């Protein structure tokens, strides 16, 4: 898991839950206090939860060797227009015409990497962010 929540200072606003497109943030606690945790089996390391946290309590960990994705783009020479990347994208950032190279709308892309995993032609180029 690449992101973690500093639960000691979490006020329980739930912005992280609302922002996560994968349902990877879960409420925990008791009658006195609610805090949130990121479920590693569901987290795609897109960082939407971190961007939504008003207190900046969600940070990239990277202890598992992962790195945040800064940008993904289609290699037009390799893309065959099969639609696998488009079908894998949870936010509709990939578009195109079947059997022609697809495009990724950078303003919609959340950098989750699902399009990269779906592509069977290695036609998605990944740039990683500096930590």
Short mmCIF file of the C-alpha atoms (twelve columns), coordinates in Angstrom:
data_MODEL
# 
_entry.id   MODEL 
# 
loop_
_atom_site.group_PDB 
_atom_site.id 
_atom_site.type_symbol 
_atom_site.label_atom_id 
_atom_site.label_alt_id 
_atom_site.label_comp_id 
_atom_site.label_asym_id 
_atom_site.label_seq_id 
_atom_site.Cartn_x 
_atom_site.Cartn_y 
_atom_site.Cartn_z 
_atom_site.pdbx_PDB_model_num 
ATOM 1   C CA . UNK A 1   0.000   0.000  0.000   1 
ATOM 2   C CA . UNK A 2   1.463   3.302  -1.002  1 
ATOM 3   C CA . UNK A 3   -0.737  5.763  0.931   1 
ATOM 4   C CA . UNK A 4   -1.390  5.979  4.634   1 
ATOM 5   C CA . UNK A 5   -3.571  8.113  6.883   1 
ATOM 6   C CA . UNK A 6   -2.212  9.682  10.048  1 
ATOM 7   C CA . UNK A 7   -5.136  8.490  12.177  1 
ATOM 8   C CA . UNK A 8   -3.867  10.208 15.315  1 
ATOM 9   C CA . UNK A 9   -4.899  13.598 13.939  1 
ATOM 10  C CA . UNK A 10  -7.756  12.519 11.656  1 
ATOM 11  C CA . UNK A 11  -10.897 14.532 12.463  1 
ATOM 12  C CA . UNK A 12  -13.223 12.082 10.708  1 
ATOM 13  C CA . UNK A 13  -14.490 14.421 7.982   1 
ATOM 14  C CA . UNK A 14  -14.865 11.512 5.482   1 
ATOM 15  C CA . UNK A 15  -13.590 13.490 2.489   1 
ATOM 16  C CA . UNK A 16  -11.208 10.598 1.773   1 
ATOM 17  C CA . UNK A 17  -14.053 8.078  1.580   1 
ATOM 18  C CA . UNK A 18  -15.998 10.267 -0.817  1 
ATOM 19  C CA . UNK A 19  -12.952 10.832 -3.022  1 
ATOM 20  C CA . UNK A 20  -11.788 7.221  -3.379  1 
ATOM 21  C CA . UNK A 21  -13.124 5.684  -6.609  1 
ATOM 22  C CA . UNK A 22  -12.156 2.182  -5.452  1 
ATOM 23  C CA . UNK A 23  -13.781 2.000  -2.027  1 
ATOM 24  C CA . UNK A 24  -10.374 1.579  -0.427  1 
ATOM 25  C CA . UNK A 25  -10.962 3.876  2.550   1 
ATOM 26  C CA . UNK A 26  -12.879 2.481  5.502   1 
ATOM 27  C CA . UNK A 27  -14.193 4.024  8.722   1 
ATOM 28  C CA . UNK A 28  -12.997 2.514  11.978  1 
ATOM 29  C CA . UNK A 29  -13.353 3.415  15.609  1 
ATOM 30  C CA . UNK A 30  -15.799 3.297  18.470  1 
ATOM 31  C CA . UNK A 31  -18.464 5.487  20.062  1 
ATOM 32  C CA . UNK A 32  -15.861 8.070  21.062  1 
ATOM 33  C CA . UNK A 33  -13.849 8.443  17.881  1 
ATOM 34  C CA . UNK A 34  -14.026 7.650  14.180  1 
ATOM 35  C CA . UNK A 35  -10.935 7.497  12.009  1 
ATOM 36  C CA . UNK A 36  -10.171 6.132  8.560   1 
ATOM 37  C CA . UNK A 37  -7.794  3.532  7.165   1 
ATOM 38  C CA . UNK A 38  -6.762  2.620  3.639   1 
ATOM 39  C CA . UNK A 39  -7.360  -1.013 2.726   1 
ATOM 40  C CA . UNK A 40  -4.249  -2.242 0.881   1 
ATOM 41  C CA . UNK A 41  -6.136  -4.887 -1.094  1 
ATOM 42  C CA . UNK A 42  -8.361  -2.213 -2.665  1 
ATOM 43  C CA . UNK A 43  -5.989  0.772  -2.916  1 
ATOM 44  C CA . UNK A 44  -4.768  1.597  -6.435  1 
ATOM 45  C CA . UNK A 45  -2.413  4.372  -5.218  1 
ATOM 46  C CA . UNK A 46  -4.150  7.023  -7.288  1 
ATOM 47  C CA . UNK A 47  -3.848  9.634  -4.523  1 
ATOM 48  C CA . UNK A 48  -7.412  10.932 -4.794  1 
ATOM 49  C CA . UNK A 49  -7.849  10.494 -1.035  1 
ATOM 50  C CA . UNK A 50  -4.703  12.533 -0.337  1 
ATOM 51  C CA . UNK A 51  -5.853  15.348 -2.605  1 
ATOM 52  C CA . UNK A 52  -9.233  15.400 -0.841  1 
ATOM 53  C CA . UNK A 53  -7.915  15.488 2.741   1 
ATOM 54  C CA . UNK A 54  -8.301  19.075 4.022   1 
ATOM 55  C CA . UNK A 55  -5.740  18.467 6.779   1 
ATOM 56  C CA . UNK A 56  -3.125  16.851 4.496   1 
ATOM 57  C CA . UNK A 57  -3.006  13.758 6.723   1 
ATOM 58  C CA . UNK A 58  -2.766  11.270 3.866   1 
ATOM 59  C CA . UNK A 59  0.739   10.823 2.546   1 
ATOM 60  C CA . UNK A 60  2.529   8.603  0.074   1 
ATOM 61  C CA . UNK A 61  4.433   5.886  1.895   1 
ATOM 62  C CA . UNK A 62  6.345   3.955  -0.765  1 
ATOM 63  C CA . UNK A 63  7.757   1.470  1.738   1 
ATOM 64  C CA . UNK A 64  6.462   -1.300 -0.517  1 
ATOM 65  C CA . UNK A 65  8.707   -0.076 -3.349  1 
ATOM 66  C CA . UNK A 66  5.897   1.587  -5.279  1 
ATOM 67  C CA . UNK A 67  6.127   5.035  -6.816  1 
ATOM 68  C CA . UNK A 68  3.314   7.452  -7.590  1 
ATOM 69  C CA . UNK A 69  2.354   7.790  -11.242 1 
ATOM 70  C CA . UNK A 70  2.656   11.344 -12.537 1 
ATOM 71  C CA . UNK A 71  1.372   10.796 -16.066 1 
ATOM 72  C CA . UNK A 72  0.238   8.074  -18.435 1 
ATOM 73  C CA . UNK A 73  -0.072  8.424  -22.171 1 
ATOM 74  C CA . UNK A 74  -0.740  6.200  -25.137 1 
ATOM 75  C CA . UNK A 75  2.102   5.186  -27.446 1 
ATOM 76  C CA . UNK A 76  0.338   5.743  -30.755 1 
ATOM 77  C CA . UNK A 77  2.762   3.429  -32.567 1 
ATOM 78  C CA . UNK A 78  1.856   0.450  -30.360 1 
ATOM 79  C CA . UNK A 79  -1.844  1.059  -29.661 1 
ATOM 80  C CA . UNK A 80  -4.148  -1.095 -31.793 1 
ATOM 81  C CA . UNK A 81  -7.408  0.414  -30.506 1 
ATOM 82  C CA . UNK A 82  -8.594  -2.717 -28.714 1 
ATOM 83  C CA . UNK A 83  -10.512 -0.745 -26.003 1 
ATOM 84  C CA . UNK A 84  -9.075  -2.693 -23.031 1 
ATOM 85  C CA . UNK A 85  -7.603  0.461  -21.496 1 
ATOM 86  C CA . UNK A 86  -10.855 2.356  -21.957 1 
ATOM 87  C CA . UNK A 87  -12.868 -0.402 -20.298 1 
ATOM 88  C CA . UNK A 88  -10.438 -0.529 -17.366 1 
ATOM 89  C CA . UNK A 89  -10.515 3.218  -16.657 1 
ATOM 90  C CA . UNK A 90  -12.790 3.959  -13.666 1 
ATOM 91  C CA . UNK A 91  -13.143 7.665  -14.469 1 
ATOM 92  C CA . UNK A 92  -13.638 7.695  -18.238 1 
ATOM 93  C CA . UNK A 93  -10.311 9.349  -19.026 1 
ATOM 94  C CA . UNK A 94  -9.591  7.104  -22.034 1 
ATOM 95  C CA . UNK A 95  -11.324 7.671  -25.344 1 
ATOM 96  C CA . UNK A 96  -10.954 6.724  -28.964 1 
ATOM 97  C CA . UNK A 97  -12.268 4.809  -31.927 1 
ATOM 98  C CA . UNK A 98  -11.946 1.030  -32.167 1 
ATOM 99  C CA . UNK A 99  -8.902  -0.079 -34.196 1 
ATOM 100 C CA . UNK A 100 -7.321  3.393  -33.966 1 
ATOM 101 C CA . UNK A 101 -4.943  4.719  -31.292 1 
ATOM 102 C CA . UNK A 102 -6.706  5.843  -28.126 1 
ATOM 103 C CA . UNK A 103 -6.026  8.986  -26.064 1 
ATOM 104 C CA . UNK A 104 -5.906  9.687  -22.332 1 
ATOM 105 C CA . UNK A 105 -7.445  12.935 -21.121 1 
ATOM 106 C CA . UNK A 106 -4.913  14.191 -18.582 1 
ATOM 107 C CA . UNK A 107 -7.487  16.432 -16.911 1 
ATOM 108 C CA . UNK A 108 -9.612  13.380 -16.019 1 
ATOM 109 C CA . UNK A 109 -6.864  10.809 -15.360 1 
ATOM 110 C CA . UNK A 110 -6.377  9.899  -11.677 1 
ATOM 111 C CA . UNK A 111 -3.128  7.954  -12.287 1 
ATOM 112 C CA . UNK A 112 -4.377  4.661  -10.888 1 
ATOM 113 C CA . UNK A 113 -2.538  2.551  -13.477 1 
ATOM 114 C CA . UNK A 114 -5.463  0.294  -14.365 1 
ATOM 115 C CA . UNK A 115 -5.131  1.168  -18.052 1 
ATOM 116 C CA . UNK A 116 -1.474  0.149  -17.915 1 
ATOM 117 C CA . UNK A 117 -2.336  -3.248 -16.434 1 
ATOM 118 C CA . UNK A 118 -5.136  -3.800 -18.955 1 
ATOM 119 C CA . UNK A 119 -3.053  -3.034 -22.052 1 
ATOM 120 C CA . UNK A 120 -1.716  -6.213 -23.680 1 
ATOM 121 C CA . UNK A 121 0.487   -4.335 -26.166 1 
ATOM 122 C CA . UNK A 122 2.525   -2.259 -23.677 1 
ATOM 123 C CA . UNK A 123 1.105   0.805  -25.406 1 
ATOM 124 C CA . UNK A 124 0.667   2.919  -22.261 1 
ATOM 125 C CA . UNK A 125 3.727   4.933  -21.291 1 
ATOM 126 C CA . UNK A 126 4.140   5.734  -17.585 1 
ATOM 127 C CA . UNK A 127 6.023   8.638  -16.043 1 
ATOM 128 C CA . UNK A 128 6.577   8.348  -12.297 1 
ATOM 129 C CA . UNK A 129 6.539   11.295 -9.918  1 
ATOM 130 C CA . UNK A 130 9.607   12.204 -7.948  1 
ATOM 131 C CA . UNK A 131 9.121   11.535 -4.270  1 
# 
